[in-house]
Amino acid sequence: MLATTIAWDNALSWTWEQAVDAVEATMTQISSNVKKLSKEVTRSFIIRNSHTPCKMHWDLAVERALQIISRSSSPLIKVVLARTSKVVIANDINPIAWLAYLQVKGENAYQFCLQPPNAPAFIGNTPEQLYHRKFLGISSEAIAGTRARGGSMALDLQMQLDLLSSPKDHLEFTIVRENIRKKLEAVCDRIVVEPNKTIRKLPILQHLYARLAGELRSEDDEKYLIEGCMLGLLVGLEEEKVSLQLALDQHW
């Protein structure tokens, strides 16, 4: 599948219709099946929604995780709890149109859309790049700790400094960064961390951020990174089975 976005400006005598016609003419040269998507994502309304686990089980999971972390011999130093939210809407949404909408709204973020033939689409919008590879060069990003953006420049700076100086957020961020470093060191000769810790600003949030880069010893080592669900998916765990057992205990 090949998709494209277009730009137009009526003031420059390049209207929406002209832009679409030009792109369609170009795409027709390489594809026999060209479809135009609407200019905007189709509006809809929510019929119902549900969350798993519910709030009561969520609160119990938080308490359970804190109890495990507080133990003196606990191998668990960080856990990211999650839940599934199911939203049923009145009509279908074109996944490519939705992706294009996220690309406009998701400034300084990464969007993706995976859709096997005759299957639902899996769409994401994330502030961190799992990894990027060019030849043997590979890089990843560590992101943790969160503050809102301030309504003014002074307030935004104040919240930024609060995030940078927070011991709790520093520990959380260090766990993520060092876990990624450890995973990269297993397949790379030398790891460069630059910046070591800074602020990544998004439209409504800001996070602690670091970039790690290295060179793979072999092209086959990329398989290890993918199969190991590496870089940020199970960070900060000396024994991943502890996290799995916690999930089983809470039935999610």
BASELUM-285871 format. One line per field, with one value per residue (C-alpha): chain; residue number from 0; x negated, y negated, z; residue in three letters. Coordinates in pm, 1 decimal, always signed. Layout:
chaine A, ...
num NUM, ...
px X, ...
py Y, ...
pz Z, ...
residu ALA, ...
This chain:
chaine A, A, A, A, A, A, A, A, A, A, A, A, A, A, A, A, A, A, A, A, A, A, A, A, A, A, A, A, A, A, A, A, A, A, A, A, A, A, A, A, A, A, A, A, A, A, A, A, A, A, A, A, A, A, A, A, A, A, A, A, A, A, A, A, A, A, A, A, A, A, A, A, A, A, A, A, A, A, A, A, A, A, A, A, A, A, A, A, A, A, A, A, A, A, A, A, A, A, A, A, A, A, A, A, A, A, A, A, A, A, A, A, A, A, A, A, A, A, A, A, A, A, A, A, A, A, A, A, A, A, A, A, A, A, A, A, A, A, A, A, A, A, A, A, A, A, A, A, A, A, A, A, A, A, A, A, A, A, A, A, A, A, A, A, A, A, A, A, A, A, A, A, A, A, A, A, A, A, A, A, A, A, A, A, A, A, A, A, A, A, A, A, A, A, A, A, A, A, A, A, A, A, A, A, A, A, A, A, A, A, A, A, A, A, A, A, A, A, A, A, A, A, A, A, A, A, A, A, A, A, A, A, A, A, A, A, A, A, A, A, A, A, A, A, A, A, A, A, A, A, A, A
num 0, 1, 2, 3, 4, 5, 6, 7, 8, 9, 10, 11, 12, 13, 14, 15, 16, 17, 18, 19, 20, 21, 22, 23, 24, 25, 26, 27, 28, 29, 30, 31, 32, 33, 34, 35, 36, 37, 38, 39, 40, 41, 42, 43, 44, 45, 46, 47, 48, 49, 50, 51, 52, 53, 54, 55, 56, 57, 58, 59, 60, 61, 62, 63, 64, 65, 66, 67, 68, 69, 70, 71, 72, 73, 74, 75, 76, 77, 78, 79, 80, 81, 82, 83, 84, 85, 86, 87, 88, 89, 90, 91, 92, 93, 94, 95, 96, 97, 98, 99, 100, 101, 102, 103, 104, 105, 106, 107, 108, 109, 110, 111, 112, 113, 114, 115, 116, 117, 118, 119, 120, 121, 122, 123, 124, 125, 126, 127, 128, 129, 130, 131, 132, 133, 134, 135, 136, 137, 138, 139, 140, 141, 142, 143, 144, 145, 146, 147, 148, 149, 150, 151, 152, 153, 154, 155, 156, 157, 158, 159, 160, 161, 162, 163, 164, 165, 166, 167, 168, 169, 170, 171, 172, 173, 174, 175, 176, 177, 178, 179, 180, 181, 182, 183, 184, 185, 186, 187, 188, 189, 190, 191, 192, 193, 194, 195, 196, 197, 198, 199, 200, 201, 202, 203, 204, 205, 206, 207, 208, 209, 210, 211, 212, 213, 214, 215, 216, 217, 218, 219, 220, 221, 222, 223, 224, 225, 226, 227, 228, 229, 230, 231, 232, 233, 234, 235, 236, 237, 238, 239, 240, 241, 242, 243, 244, 245, 246, 247, 248, 249, 250, 251
px +0.0, -121.3, +26.3, -60.7, +24.3, +61.0, +34.2, +229.7, +267.2, +550.7, +360.3, +88.8, +338.2, +274.9, +617.0, +715.4, +863.6, +547.8, +325.7, +536.4, +547.1, +169.0, +98.0, +355.3, +202.2, -142.4, -22.9, +173.2, -156.5, -269.0, +59.8, +380.0, +589.4, +579.9, +826.4, +881.7, +939.7, +1150.3, +984.7, +1079.8, +1122.4, +1489.5, +1652.3, +1829.8, +1967.3, +1902.0, +2165.8, +1997.9, +1659.4, +1507.4, +1177.8, +988.0, +900.0, +1169.4, +1072.5, +1103.2, +869.8, +638.5, +605.0, +535.8, +264.4, +98.0, +92.6, -40.3, -321.6, -418.9, -429.8, -663.1, -891.2, -914.2, -1051.7, -1421.0, -1507.8, -1267.5, -1408.7, -1137.3, -1243.0, -1000.2, -670.0, -453.5, -91.5, +140.5, +500.5, +706.1, +972.0, +1229.7, +1426.4, +1713.6, +1806.2, +2096.7, +1908.9, +1583.2, +1279.4, +1037.8, +704.1, +493.4, +701.9, +665.5, +289.8, +270.4, +464.2, +221.9, -73.3, +66.3, +146.5, -154.3, -430.2, -772.2, -627.4, -630.0, -321.3, -275.8, +0.0, -12.1, +274.9, +242.6, +477.0, +838.9, +751.7, +796.2, +539.3, +295.8, +220.6, -17.4, -139.3, -439.3, -693.7, -985.9, -1161.4, -1204.3, -1510.1, -1648.8, -1897.6, -2110.8, -2356.2, -2513.9, -2444.5, -2156.9, -2004.2, -1725.3, -1560.4, -1498.1, -1196.6, -1054.5, -916.4, -634.6, -518.2, -252.1, -349.4, -306.2, -55.1, -330.3, -702.5, -783.3, -549.8, -675.0, -1034.5, -935.0, -777.3, -1080.7, -1317.7, -1092.0, -1113.2, -1492.5, -1547.0, -1300.6, -1481.4, -1183.8, -1173.2, -1553.3, -1547.6, -1267.8, -1450.6, -1785.1, -1626.1, -1494.8, -1817.0, -2049.8, -1830.0, -1843.5, -2219.8, -2256.3, -2051.7, -2255.7, -2585.7, -2495.1, -2509.0, -2720.2, -3090.2, -3053.7, -2756.5, -2734.1, -2473.7, -2414.7, -2240.4, -2269.7, -1962.2, -1761.0, -1400.0, -1186.8, -898.1, -572.7, -262.8, -101.2, -365.5, -740.3, -962.3, -1317.7, -1503.5, -1828.6, -1951.1, -2168.5, -2359.2, -2597.0, -2717.0, -2596.6, -2866.5, -2664.4, -2351.8, -2205.4, -2209.3, -1906.5, -1704.1, -1796.2, -1667.4, -1332.1, -1278.3, -1374.7, -1102.3, -1388.5, -1425.9, -1162.4, -911.2, -1022.5, -1266.8, -1404.4, -1337.4, -1615.2, -1369.1, -1087.8, -898.9, -820.4, -624.5, -452.7, -353.7, -214.4, -5.2, +123.5, +209.3, +422.2, +579.6, +458.9
py +0.0, -348.1, -654.7, -1019.8, -1355.9, -1681.7, -2054.5, -2331.3, -2707.2, -2887.3, -3216.3, -3072.2, -2944.7, -2586.5, -2474.2, -2157.5, -2013.9, -2087.3, -1931.8, -1615.2, -1584.7, -1624.3, -1360.2, -1123.6, -1159.6, -1076.4, -779.5, -640.4, -594.3, -335.6, -192.9, -76.2, -126.3, -481.5, -588.8, -939.8, -983.4, -1261.6, -1586.1, -1527.4, -1227.1, -1130.0, -1252.1, -997.8, -953.7, -698.0, -431.4, -275.0, -222.2, +7.7, +48.5, +361.0, +379.4, +167.2, -108.1, +118.6, +383.1, +107.8, -33.1, +315.6, +366.4, +38.2, +140.0, +484.7, +336.9, +93.3, +376.3, +581.4, +283.6, +196.8, +538.2, +526.5, +820.4, +739.0, +777.2, +539.6, +174.7, +36.0, +147.9, -24.7, +69.5, +61.4, +119.9, +182.0, -70.4, +46.1, -225.9, -138.5, -414.0, -455.7, -407.7, -277.7, -505.5, -479.2, -385.4, -579.1, -892.7, -846.2, -805.1, -1126.3, -1305.9, -1177.9, -1297.8, -1649.3, -1636.0, -1427.6, -1687.5, -1548.2, -1196.9, -880.0, -738.0, -391.4, -185.5, +191.9, +364.4, +719.5, +809.5, +846.4, +764.0, +473.2, +193.5, +137.7, -235.3, -402.5, -749.7, -744.2, -1007.0, -759.5, -583.2, -215.4, -194.5, -318.3, -126.1, -239.2, +25.6, +146.5, -177.9, -158.8, -409.6, -421.8, -673.5, -661.2, -860.6, -865.7, -1113.8, -1345.2, -1699.0, -1906.3, -2204.6, -2540.7, -2796.9, -3060.7, -3053.5, -3112.1, -2836.1, -2598.7, -2657.5, -2607.9, -2271.2, -2174.9, -2250.7, -2058.7, -1753.1, -1781.9, -1810.5, -1542.3, -1243.5, -1016.6, -1103.6, -1083.8, -728.5, -626.0, -774.0, -617.5, -272.4, -308.7, -455.0, -201.7, +91.3, -16.9, -66.3, +288.1, +436.7, +247.8, +344.5, +709.5, +660.0, +344.8, +274.1, -83.9, -282.4, -661.3, -838.9, -1193.3, -1373.5, -1189.1, -1361.0, -1649.0, -1757.0, -1642.2, -1883.9, -1776.0, -1991.3, -1916.4, -1716.9, -1717.1, -1422.1, -1335.7, -1216.9, -1053.3, -912.8, -603.3, -490.9, -208.7, +16.7, +373.6, +640.1, +832.1, +779.0, +1091.6, +917.0, +711.3, +1031.0, +1037.5, +685.0, +766.9, +1112.2, +989.1, +720.4, +493.5, +122.2, -4.5, +279.4, +450.6, +199.5, +196.1, +561.1, +790.2, +1076.9, +1027.1, +1320.5, +1097.1, +861.3, +1156.0, +1305.0, +969.1, +958.1, +1310.3, +1232.0, +938.3, +1129.0, +885.3
pz +0.0, -87.4, +83.9, +49.0, +201.9, +13.9, +74.5, -90.3, -71.4, -247.1, -218.0, -444.1, -700.7, -590.6, -471.3, -290.5, -610.3, -812.4, -548.7, -534.4, -913.5, -937.6, -674.9, -822.8, -1168.2, -1030.9, -825.8, -1120.8, -1304.8, -1048.3, -920.7, -1085.7, -771.8, -637.2, -369.1, -237.9, +133.3, +276.8, +381.6, +742.7, +966.5, +973.6, +1291.7, +1506.7, +1856.3, +2128.9, +2183.2, +2487.5, +2647.7, +2906.8, +3092.9, +3198.1, +3481.3, +3644.1, +3889.8, +4194.4, +4048.7, +3925.2, +4277.9, +4412.2, +4148.2, +4246.4, +4613.6, +4523.7, +4315.2, +4591.9, +4844.4, +4623.6, +4553.9, +4925.9, +5019.6, +5107.6, +4883.0, +4600.9, +4247.5, +4126.9, +4121.4, +3866.8, +3720.7, +3461.0, +3517.5, +3218.6, +3129.4, +2818.2, +2716.5, +2463.0, +2285.0, +2051.3, +1804.2, +1567.7, +1239.9, +1096.1, +1069.0, +779.3, +944.0, +692.4, +745.1, +1120.6, +1082.2, +880.8, +1154.8, +1419.7, +1212.6, +1226.5, +1599.1, +1705.2, +1685.9, +1791.1, +1804.7, +1597.6, +1428.4, +1279.9, +1124.8, +1071.2, +892.3, +753.9, +467.3, +577.6, +938.9, +1180.7, +1182.2, +1469.5, +1502.8, +1744.1, +1837.2, +2070.8, +2182.6, +2185.9, +1902.7, +1985.4, +1767.1, +1437.7, +1226.7, +932.6, +813.2, +1140.2, +1324.4, +1571.5, +1811.8, +2067.2, +2297.2, +2669.8, +2789.9, +3142.5, +3394.6, +3298.9, +3361.9, +3189.0, +2976.8, +3145.0, +3027.5, +3013.1, +2941.2, +3309.7, +3429.8, +3161.5, +3275.0, +3638.1, +3559.4, +3353.0, +3642.0, +3880.7, +3654.1, +3616.8, +3994.2, +4107.2, +4270.6, +4200.7, +3830.1, +3804.4, +3943.4, +3709.0, +3411.6, +3508.8, +3526.6, +3171.2, +3027.6, +3190.5, +3092.9, +2730.0, +2759.0, +2895.0, +2612.9, +2350.8, +2511.1, +2453.1, +2074.6, +2027.1, +2085.4, +2204.1, +2330.0, +2312.5, +2526.8, +2406.0, +2559.3, +2888.2, +3036.2, +2900.3, +2844.0, +2550.8, +2500.5, +2337.6, +2275.0, +2612.6, +2803.5, +2871.2, +2961.9, +3064.5, +2755.6, +2644.4, +2313.1, +2296.1, +1987.1, +1898.5, +1618.2, +1587.2, +1582.5, +1326.1, +1118.9, +1280.5, +1620.1, +1520.0, +1556.9, +1924.8, +1973.7, +1814.9, +1967.0, +2311.7, +2307.7, +2397.7, +2456.9, +2692.3, +2696.3, +3018.7, +3158.1, +3508.9, +3589.2, +3704.2, +3679.0, +3429.8, +3586.0, +3885.6, +3662.3, +3494.9, +3831.1, +3940.6, +3624.3, +3682.0, +4043.2, +3929.8, +3635.4, +3368.3
residu MET, LEU, ALA, THR, THR, ILE, ALA, TRP, ASP, ASN, ALA, LEU, SER, TRP, THR, TRP, GLU, GLN, ALA, VAL, ASP, ALA, VAL, GLU, ALA, THR, MET, THR, GLN, ILE, SER, SER, ASN, VAL, LYS, LYS, LEU, SER, LYS, GLU, VAL, THR, ARG, SER, PHE, ILE, ILE, ARG, ASN, SER, HIS, THR, PRO, CYS, LYS, MET, HIS, TRP, ASP, LEU, ALA, VAL, GLU, ARG, ALA, LEU, GLN, ILE, ILE, SER, ARG, SER, SER, SER, PRO, LEU, ILE, LYS, VAL, VAL, LEU, ALA, ARG, THR, SER, LYS, VAL, VAL, ILE, ALA, ASN, ASP, ILE, ASN, PRO, ILE, ALA, TRP, LEU, ALA, TYR, LEU, GLN, VAL, LYS, GLY, GLU, ASN, ALA, TYR, GLN, PHE, CYS, LEU, GLN, PRO, PRO, ASN, ALA, PRO, ALA, PHE, ILE, GLY, ASN, THR, PRO, GLU, GLN, LEU, TYR, HIS, ARG, LYS, PHE, LEU, GLY, ILE, SER, SER, GLU, ALA, ILE, ALA, GLY, THR, ARG, ALA, ARG, GLY, GLY, SER, MET, ALA, LEU, ASP, LEU, GLN, MET, GLN, LEU, ASP, LEU, LEU, SER, SER, PRO, LYS, ASP, HIS, LEU, GLU, PHE, THR, ILE, VAL, ARG, GLU, ASN, ILE, ARG, LYS, LYS, LEU, GLU, ALA, VAL, CYS, ASP, ARG, ILE, VAL, VAL, GLU, PRO, ASN, LYS, THR, ILE, ARG, LYS, LEU, PRO, ILE, LEU, GLN, HIS, LEU, TYR, ALA, ARG, LEU, ALA, GLY, GLU, LEU, ARG, SER, GLU, ASP, ASP, GLU, LYS, TYR, LEU, ILE, GLU, GLY, CYS, MET, LEU, GLY, LEU, LEU, VAL, GLY, LEU, GLU, GLU, GLU, LYS, VAL, SER, LEU, GLN, LEU, ALA, LEU, ASP, GLN, HIS, TRP
